[in-house]
């Protein structure tokens, strides 16, 4: 989802979620996600 793309360290956008967006790199490509809700 583009809702979290390039928002590393920012709060998750999902209502009620208190997690933060994280970034991992796999095969040279970035993946952004919230560890709390996996969004």
C-alpha positions in Angstrom: 0.0 0.0 0.0 1.2 3.5 -0.8 -0.2 4.7 2.6 3.1 3.9 4.2 5.6 4.2 1.3 8.6 6.4 2.2 7.2 7.2 5.7 9.9 5.4 7.7 9.7 6.4 11.4 6.3 8.1 11.1 3.2 6.9 13.1 1.0 4.3 11.4 -2.0 5.8 9.6 -4.4 3.1 10.7 -6.9 4.4 13.3 -6.2 3.0 16.7 -2.7 1.7 15.8 0.1 3.0 17.9 2.9 1.5 15.8 5.4 3.2 13.5 6.4 2.6 9.9 9.5 0.6 9.4 11.6 0.0 6.3 13.4 -3.2 5.3 15.5 -3.8 2.2 15.1 -7.1 0.3 17.1 -7.8 -2.9 17.8 -4.1 -3.3 14.1 -3.1 -2.9 12.6 -1.2 0.0 9.5 -2.5 1.9 7.7 -0.2 4.3 5.3 -1.6 6.9 3.9 -1.2 10.4 5.2 -4.0 12.7 2.2 -3.6 14.9 -0.6 -4.1 12.4 1.4 -5.2 9.3 -0.2 -2.6 7.2 
